[in-house]
Amino acid sequence: MRLIIDDEEIPIKVNGKEIAVFELLSIDMFSRSEMETESILKMCQEFFHSLNDLRMQIIVHSRILNFKDIEKHLNLVKANNPSLNRYIEDLSNLVNRNEIPFKQYFLVFSPINDGNRILLNNLRSKLNHIGFGLISIEKKQLINISKALFNE
């Protein structure tokens, strides 16, 4: 697979075909009632059935959280409220002493063409309606994510 990189932010092309990449923010199914869970699962099933000719790849990136992952958050908290130094210290110790799993989910859609753009927008709306957050990944971000995925 060859990633074609040019000066534009979009489109992302792989082997000459345009793709769309999103980070999928998960939802907590354990805090939902049984009825809510069944409803979410039904909507997910409908989502998968609506893919039509659009292919979707799900990439799950699992790793152990480290201090660098939360350092930016801790610095922001500290800058906004210096009285939380104890919280920051406790959280830093927790992350440094324990293996905390961290997962990221990415959806890759292909091929993207004029006909599939409308379908892709509808699919994004369906995922948002279900409760999933979607973050569009641009080329520069994709390069950084690829480096992190394959250089660990």
ROVO-881662 format. One record per residue: y, z, x of N, C-alpha, C in turn; residue in one letter. Coordinates in Angstrom, 1 decimal. Each point is the difference from the previous one (the first is absolute). Last residue first. Layout:
residues N
[pt [Y; Z; X]; [Y; Z; X]; [Y; Z; X]; 'A']
...
END
This chain:
residues 152
[pt [1.1; 17.1; 5.5]; [-0.4; 1.4; 0.0]; [-1.3; 0.2; 0.6]; 'E']
[pt [2.5; -4.2; -0.9]; [0.1; 0.6; 1.3]; [-0.3; 1.5; 0.1]; 'N']
[pt [0.0; -3.0; -4.0]; [-0.9; -0.6; 1.0]; [0.1; 0.7; 1.4]; 'F']
[pt [2.8; 1.3; -3.8]; [-1.4; -0.1; -0.5]; [-1.0; -0.3; 1.1]; 'L']
[pt [4.7; 0.0; 0.9]; [-0.5; 1.4; -0.2]; [-1.4; 0.0; -0.4]; 'A']
[pt [2.2; -4.2; 0.4]; [-0.1; 0.7; 1.4]; [-0.6; 1.4; -0.2]; 'K']
[pt [1.0; -2.3; -3.9]; [-1.1; -0.6; 0.6]; [-0.3; 0.6; 1.4]; 'S']
[pt [3.9; 1.3; -2.4]; [-1.2; 0.6; -0.6]; [-1.3; -0.6; 0.7]; 'I']
[pt [4.2; -1.7; 1.4]; [-0.2; 1.4; 0.4]; [-1.2; 0.6; -0.6]; 'N']
[pt [1.0; -4.3; -1.4]; [-0.3; -0.1; 1.4]; [-0.2; 1.5; 0.5]; 'I']
[pt [1.5; -0.6; -4.3]; [-1.4; -0.4; 0.1]; [-0.4; 0.0; 1.4]; 'L']
[pt [4.5; 0.8; -0.9]; [-0.8; 1.1; -0.4]; [-1.5; -0.3; 0.2]; 'Q']
[pt [3.0; -3.5; 0.5]; [0.2; 0.9; 1.1]; [-0.9; 1.3; -0.2]; 'K']
[pt [0.1; -3.3; -3.5]; [-0.6; -0.4; 1.2]; [0.0; 1.0; 1.2]; 'K']
[pt [0.4; 2.0; -4.9]; [0.6; -1.2; 0.6]; [-0.7; -0.3; 1.3]; 'E']
[pt [-1.4; 2.7; -4.7]; [-0.1; 0.0; 1.4]; [0.6; -1.3; 0.5]; 'I']
[pt [0.5; 3.1; -4.7]; [-0.2; -1.3; 0.6]; [0.1; 0.1; 1.5]; 'S']
[pt [-1.6; 3.8; -3.6]; [1.0; -0.3; 1.0]; [-0.3; -1.4; 0.6]; 'I']
[pt [-1.4; 3.1; -4.7]; [-0.3; -1.1; 0.9]; [1.2; -0.2; 0.9]; 'L']
[pt [-2.6; 3.9; -3.4]; [1.2; -0.5; 0.6]; [-0.4; -1.1; 0.9]; 'G']
[pt [-2.5; 1.8; -4.6]; [0.0; -0.2; 1.5]; [1.3; -0.5; 0.5]; 'F']
[pt [-1.3; 0.8; -4.7]; [0.5; 1.1; 0.7]; [0.0; -0.1; 1.5]; 'G']
[pt [-0.8; -3.1; -3.9]; [-1.2; 0.9; 0.2]; [0.5; 1.3; 0.7]; 'I']
[pt [3.1; -3.5; -0.4]; [-0.3; 0.5; -1.3]; [-1.1; 1.1; 0.0]; 'H']
[pt [0.9; -2.6; 3.9]; [1.1; 1.0; -0.3]; [-0.2; 0.7; -1.3]; 'N']
[pt [-2.9; -3.5; 1.0]; [-0.3; 1.1; 0.8]; [1.1; 1.1; -0.1]; 'L']
[pt [0.6; -4.0; -2.4]; [-1.1; 0.7; -0.5]; [-0.4; 1.2; 0.8]; 'K']
[pt [3.4; -2.9; 1.5]; [0.5; 0.8; -1.2]; [-1.2; 0.8; -0.6]; 'S']
[pt [-1.0; -3.0; 3.5]; [0.8; 1.1; 0.5]; [0.5; 0.9; -1.1]; 'R']
[pt [-2.2; -3.9; -1.2]; [-0.9; 0.9; 0.6]; [0.7; 1.3; 0.6]; 'L']
[pt [2.6; -3.7; -1.6]; [-0.7; 0.7; -1.1]; [-1.0; 1.1; 0.5]; 'N']
[pt [2.1; -2.7; 3.2]; [1.0; 0.9; -0.6]; [-0.6; 0.7; -1.2]; 'N']
[pt [-2.7; -3.3; 2.0]; [0.1; 1.2; 0.9]; [1.1; 0.9; -0.6]; 'L']
[pt [-0.7; -4.0; -2.3]; [-1.1; 0.9; -0.1]; [0.1; 1.2; 0.9]; 'L']
[pt [3.2; -3.3; 0.5]; [0.2; 0.7; -1.4]; [-1.1; 0.9; -0.2]; 'I']
[pt [-0.3; -2.6; 3.9]; [1.1; 1.0; 0.1]; [0.2; 0.7; -1.3]; 'R']
[pt [-3.2; -3.6; 0.6]; [-0.5; 1.3; 0.2]; [1.1; 1.1; 0.1]; 'N']
[pt [0.9; -4.8; -0.3]; [-0.7; 0.5; -1.2]; [-0.4; 1.4; 0.1]; 'G']
[pt [2.1; -2.1; 3.7]; [0.9; 0.1; -1.1]; [-0.7; 0.6; -1.2]; 'D']
[pt [-2.5; 1.5; 4.2]; [0.7; -1.3; -0.2]; [0.9; 0.2; -1.3]; 'N']
[pt [-3.6; 2.9; 3.6]; [1.3; 0.1; -0.8]; [0.6; -1.4; -0.1]; 'I']
[pt [-5.4; 1.7; 0.7]; [1.2; -0.7; 0.6]; [1.2; 0.2; -0.9]; 'P']
[pt [-2.0; 4.1; 0.7]; [0.1; -1.4; 0.5]; [-0.7; -0.9; -0.9]; 'S']
[pt [1.6; 5.6; 1.1]; [-0.2; -1.1; -1.0]; [0.2; -1.3; 0.7]; 'F']
[pt [-0.9; 5.5; 1.3]; [0.3; -1.3; 0.6]; [-0.4; -1.1; -1.1]; 'V']
[pt [0.9; 5.7; 0.5]; [-0.5; -1.1; -0.8]; [0.6; -1.3; 0.6]; 'L']
[pt [-0.9; 5.4; 1.8]; [0.8; -1.2; 0.0]; [-0.7; -1.0; -0.8]; 'F']
[pt [0.2; 5.7; 1.2]; [-0.7; -1.1; -0.7]; [0.9; -1.2; -0.1]; 'Y']
[pt [-0.9; 4.9; 2.9]; [1.0; -1.0; -0.4]; [-0.8; -1.1; -0.6]; 'Q']
[pt [-0.9; 5.6; 1.5]; [-0.4; -1.4; -0.4]; [1.1; -0.8; -0.4]; 'K']
[pt [-1.6; 4.8; 2.8]; [1.1; -0.7; -0.5]; [-0.5; -1.4; -0.3]; 'F']
[pt [-1.9; 5.4; 1.3]; [-0.2; -1.4; -0.2]; [1.2; -0.6; -0.7]; 'P']
[pt [-0.4; 4.2; 3.4]; [0.4; -0.3; -1.4]; [-0.1; -1.5; -0.2]; 'I']
[pt [-1.5; 4.2; 3.5]; [-0.2; -1.5; -0.2]; [0.3; -0.3; -1.4]; 'E']
[pt [2.1; 4.2; 2.9]; [-1.0; -0.4; -0.9]; [-0.1; -1.6; 0.0]; 'N']
[pt [3.2; 2.6; 2.7]; [-1.2; 0.8; 0.1]; [-1.2; -0.5; -0.9]; 'R']
[pt [4.6; -1.9; 0.1]; [-0.5; 0.0; 1.4]; [-1.4; 0.7; 0.1]; 'N']
[pt [2.3; -0.1; -4.2]; [-0.4; -1.4; 0.4]; [-0.6; 0.0; 1.4]; 'V']
[pt [1.7; 4.1; -1.6]; [-1.1; -0.4; -0.9]; [-0.5; -1.4; 0.5]; 'L']
[pt [3.9; 1.7; 2.1]; [-1.2; 0.7; 0.4]; [-1.2; -0.4; -0.8]; 'N']
[pt [4.2; -1.6; -1.3]; [-0.4; -0.6; 1.3]; [-1.3; 0.6; 0.5]; 'S']
[pt [1.8; 1.8; -3.9]; [-0.5; -1.3; -0.3]; [-0.4; -0.7; 1.3]; 'L']
[pt [2.1; 4.2; 0.3]; [-1.3; 0.2; -0.6]; [-0.7; -1.4; -0.3]; 'D']
[pt [4.5; 0.0; 1.7]; [-0.9; 0.6; 1.0]; [-1.5; 0.1; -0.6]; 'E']
[pt [3.5; -1.2; -2.9]; [-0.3; -1.1; 0.9]; [-1.0; 0.4; 1.1]; 'I']
[pt [1.5; 3.2; -3.1]; [-0.8; -1.0; -0.7]; [-0.4; -1.1; 1.0]; 'Y']
[pt [3.1; 3.2; 1.5]; [-1.4; 0.6; -0.1]; [-0.9; -1.0; -0.6]; 'R']
[pt [4.5; -1.2; 0.2]; [-0.6; 0.0; 1.3]; [-1.4; 0.5; 0.0]; 'N']
[pt [3.7; -0.6; -3.5]; [-1.4; -0.3; -0.2]; [-0.8; -0.1; 1.4]; 'L']
[pt [4.8; 0.6; -0.7]; [-0.7; 1.3; -0.3]; [-1.5; -0.3; -0.2]; 'S']
[pt [3.3; -3.5; 0.9]; [-0.5; 0.7; 1.2]; [-0.7; 1.3; -0.3]; 'P']
[pt [1.0; -4.7; -2.7]; [-0.1; 1.4; -0.3]; [-0.5; 0.8; 1.2]; 'N']
[pt [1.0; -4.7; 0.2]; [0.5; 0.3; -1.3]; [0.0; 1.5; -0.4]; 'N']
[pt [-1.9; -1.6; 4.1]; [1.4; -0.4; 0.0]; [0.7; 0.3; -1.3]; 'A']
[pt [-4.7; 0.7; 0.4]; [0.7; 0.9; 0.9]; [1.5; -0.3; 0.0]; 'K']
[pt [-2.9; -2.9; -2.2]; [0.1; 1.2; -0.7]; [0.8; 1.0; 0.7]; 'V']
[pt [-0.8; -4.1; 2.1]; [0.9; -0.2; -1.1]; [0.2; 1.3; -0.8]; 'L']
[pt [-3.1; -0.1; 3.5]; [1.3; 0.0; 0.5]; [1.1; -0.2; -1.1]; 'N']
[pt [-4.6; -0.1; -1.1]; [0.4; 1.3; 0.4]; [1.4; 0.0; 0.5]; 'L']
[pt [-1.9; -4.2; -1.1]; [0.2; 0.8; -1.2]; [0.5; 1.4; 0.4]; 'H']
[pt [-1.2; -2.7; 3.5]; [1.2; -0.6; -0.6]; [0.3; 0.9; -1.2]; 'K']
[pt [-4.1; 0.9; 2.2]; [1.2; 0.4; 0.7]; [1.3; -0.4; -0.6]; 'E']
[pt [-4.8; -0.8; -1.3]; [0.9; 0.8; -0.8]; [1.3; 0.4; 0.7]; 'I']
[pt [-3.4; -2.8; 2.1]; [0.1; -0.5; -1.3]; [1.0; 0.8; -0.9]; 'D']
[pt [-1.2; 1.3; 4.5]; [1.0; -1.1; -0.1]; [0.2; -0.5; -1.4]; 'K']
[pt [-3.4; 3.3; 0.9]; [1.4; 0.5; -0.1]; [1.0; -1.1; -0.1]; 'F']
[pt [-4.8; -1.2; -1.8]; [0.5; 0.7; 1.2]; [1.4; 0.4; -0.2]; 'N']
[pt [-4.7; -1.6; -3.1]; [1.4; 0.2; 0.1]; [0.4; 0.7; 1.3]; 'L']
[pt [-4.4; -3.2; -0.7]; [0.4; 1.4; 0.0]; [1.5; 0.1; 0.2]; 'I']
[pt [-2.5; -4.3; -2.5]; [0.2; 0.6; 1.4]; [0.3; 1.5; -0.2]; 'R']
[pt [-1.1; -5.1; -2.7]; [-0.3; 1.4; 0.0]; [0.2; 0.5; 1.4]; 'S']
[pt [1.0; -4.4; -3.4]; [0.2; 0.5; 1.4]; [-0.1; 1.5; -0.1]; 'H']
[pt [-1.4; -4.6; -3.1]; [0.2; 1.5; 0.0]; [0.1; 0.4; 1.4]; 'V']
[pt [0.6; -4.7; -3.1]; [-0.2; 0.5; 1.4]; [0.3; 1.5; -0.1]; 'I']
[pt [-1.2; -4.4; -3.4]; [0.4; 1.4; 0.0]; [-0.3; 0.5; 1.4]; 'I']
[pt [0.9; -5.1; -2.4]; [-0.8; 0.8; 0.9]; [0.6; 1.4; 0.1]; 'Q']
[pt [0.0; -4.6; -3.6]; [0.6; 1.3; 0.5]; [-1.0; 0.7; 1.0]; 'M']
[pt [1.3; -5.2; -2.6]; [-0.9; 0.8; 0.7]; [0.7; 1.3; 0.5]; 'R']
[pt [0.8; -3.6; -4.2]; [0.6; 0.7; 1.1]; [-1.0; 0.9; 0.6]; 'L']
[pt [-0.7; -2.7; -4.0]; [-0.3; -0.7; 1.3]; [0.7; 0.7; 1.2]; 'D']
[pt [-0.6; 3.1; -4.1]; [-0.3; -1.5; -0.1]; [-0.3; -0.6; 1.3]; 'N']
[pt [1.2; 4.8; -1.6]; [0.3; -0.7; 1.3]; [-0.1; -1.5; -0.1]; 'L']
[pt [-0.9; 3.5; -3.4]; [1.2; -0.9; -0.1]; [0.3; -0.7; 1.3]; 'S']
[pt [-3.5; 3.4; -0.6]; [-0.3; -1.2; -0.7]; [1.1; -1.0; -0.1]; 'H']
[pt [0.7; 4.2; 2.1]; [-0.9; -0.8; 0.8]; [-0.4; -1.3; -0.8]; 'F']
[pt [2.7; 3.1; -2.3]; [0.7; -0.5; 1.2]; [-0.9; -1.0; 0.8]; 'F']
[pt [-1.8; 2.5; -3.5]; [0.7; -1.1; -0.5]; [0.8; -0.7; 1.1]; 'E']
[pt [-2.2; 4.0; 1.1]; [-1.0; -1.1; -0.3]; [0.7; -1.2; -0.5]; 'Q']
[pt [2.6; 3.8; 0.6]; [-0.4; -0.6; 1.3]; [-1.0; -1.1; -0.2]; 'C']
[pt [1.3; 2.4; -3.8]; [1.1; -0.9; 0.5]; [-0.3; -0.6; 1.3]; 'M']
[pt [-3.1; 3.1; -1.7]; [0.0; -1.2; -0.8]; [1.1; -0.9; 0.4]; 'K']
[pt [-0.1; 4.2; 2.1]; [-1.1; -0.9; 0.5]; [-0.1; -1.3; -0.9]; 'L']
[pt [3.2; 3.2; -1.3]; [0.3; -0.6; 1.3]; [-1.1; -0.9; 0.5]; 'I']
[pt [-0.8; 2.5; -3.9]; [1.0; -1.0; -0.2]; [0.4; -0.7; 1.3]; 'S']
[pt [-2.9; 3.6; 0.2]; [-0.7; -1.1; -0.6]; [1.0; -1.2; -0.2]; 'E']
[pt [1.8; 4.1; 1.5]; [-0.9; -0.7; 1.1]; [-0.7; -1.2; -0.6]; 'T']
[pt [2.4; 2.7; -3.0]; [0.9; -0.7; 0.9]; [-0.7; -0.8; 1.1]; 'E']
[pt [-2.5; 2.8; -2.8]; [0.5; -1.1; -0.8]; [1.0; -0.8; 0.9]; 'M']
[pt [-1.7; 4.0; 1.7]; [-1.1; -1.0; -0.1]; [0.5; -1.2; -0.7]; 'E']
[pt [3.8; 2.7; 2.5]; [-1.0; 0.3; -1.0]; [-1.1; -1.1; 0.0]; 'S']
[pt [2.8; 1.0; 4.5]; [0.1; -0.7; -1.3]; [-1.1; 0.6; -0.9]; 'R']
[pt [0.6; 0.9; 4.8]; [0.9; 0.8; -0.9]; [0.2; -0.5; -1.4]; 'S']
[pt [-2.7; -2.2; 3.4]; [-0.6; 1.3; -0.2]; [0.9; 0.9; -0.9]; 'F']
[pt [1.2; -4.4; 1.7]; [-0.9; -0.1; -1.1]; [-0.5; 1.4; -0.4]; 'M']
[pt [4.3; -2.0; 2.8]; [-0.9; 1.1; 0.0]; [-0.8; 0.0; -1.3]; 'D']
[pt [2.1; -4.3; 2.8]; [0.4; 0.9; -1.1]; [-1.1; 1.1; 0.0]; 'I']
[pt [2.1; -3.7; 4.1]; [-1.1; 0.5; -0.9]; [0.6; 1.0; -1.1]; 'S']
[pt [2.2; -4.3; 2.6]; [0.1; 1.4; 0.0]; [-0.9; 0.6; -1.1]; 'L']
[pt [0.1; -4.8; 3.0]; [-0.3; 0.6; -1.3]; [0.1; 1.5; 0.1]; 'L']
[pt [2.1; -4.4; 2.8]; [-0.6; 1.3; 0.1]; [-0.1; 0.6; -1.4]; 'E']
[pt [0.0; -5.4; 1.2]; [0.7; 1.1; -0.6]; [-0.8; 1.3; 0.5]; 'F']
[pt [0.6; -5.8; 0.9]; [-0.6; 1.3; 0.4]; [0.8; 1.1; -0.6]; 'V']
[pt [-1.0; -5.7; -0.5]; [0.9; 1.1; -0.3]; [-0.8; 1.3; 0.3]; 'A']
[pt [-0.2; -5.6; 1.8]; [-0.7; 1.2; -0.6]; [1.1; 1.0; -0.3]; 'I']
[pt [-0.8; -5.7; 1.3]; [0.9; 1.2; -0.2]; [-0.8; 1.1; -0.7]; 'E']
[pt [-1.9; -3.8; 3.5]; [0.1; 0.3; -1.4]; [0.8; 1.3; -0.2]; 'K']
[pt [-1.2; -2.0; 4.3]; [0.7; -1.0; -0.7]; [0.2; 0.3; -1.5]; 'G']
[pt [-2.2; 3.0; 3.1]; [-0.8; -1.3; 0.0]; [0.7; -1.0; -0.9]; 'N']
[pt [2.4; 4.0; -0.8]; [-1.2; 0.2; 0.7]; [-0.8; -1.3; -0.1]; 'V']
[pt [5.4; 2.0; -1.0]; [-1.1; -1.1; -0.1]; [-1.1; 0.4; 1.0]; 'K']
[pt [4.6; 2.1; -2.9]; [-1.0; 0.3; 1.0]; [-1.1; -1.1; -0.1]; 'I']
[pt [5.3; -0.8; -1.5]; [-1.3; 0.5; -0.4]; [-0.9; 0.3; 1.2]; 'P']
[pt [4.3; 1.9; 0.2]; [-1.1; -0.5; -0.9]; [0.0; -1.5; 0.1]; 'I']
[pt [2.9; 2.2; 2.9]; [-0.8; 1.2; -0.4]; [-1.2; -0.4; -0.9]; 'E']
[pt [2.2; -3.2; 3.9]; [0.2; 0.4; -1.4]; [-0.8; 1.2; -0.3]; 'E']
[pt [-0.1; -2.4; 4.3]; [1.1; 0.9; -0.2]; [0.2; 0.5; -1.4]; 'D']
[pt [-5.0; -1.2; 1.6]; [1.3; -0.7; 0.3]; [1.1; 1.0; -0.3]; 'D']
[pt [-5.7; -0.2; 0.7]; [1.2; 0.8; -0.1]; [1.2; -0.9; 0.3]; 'I']
[pt [-5.6; -0.1; -1.4]; [1.1; -0.8; 0.4]; [1.3; 0.8; -0.2]; 'I']
[pt [-5.4; 1.3; 0.9]; [1.2; 0.4; -0.8]; [1.2; -0.8; 0.6]; 'L']
[pt [-5.6; -0.7; -0.2]; [1.2; -0.1; 0.8]; [1.2; 0.3; -0.9]; 'R']
[pt [-5.8; 0.6; 0.5]; [1.2; 0.0; -0.9]; [1.2; 0.0; 0.9]; 'M']
END
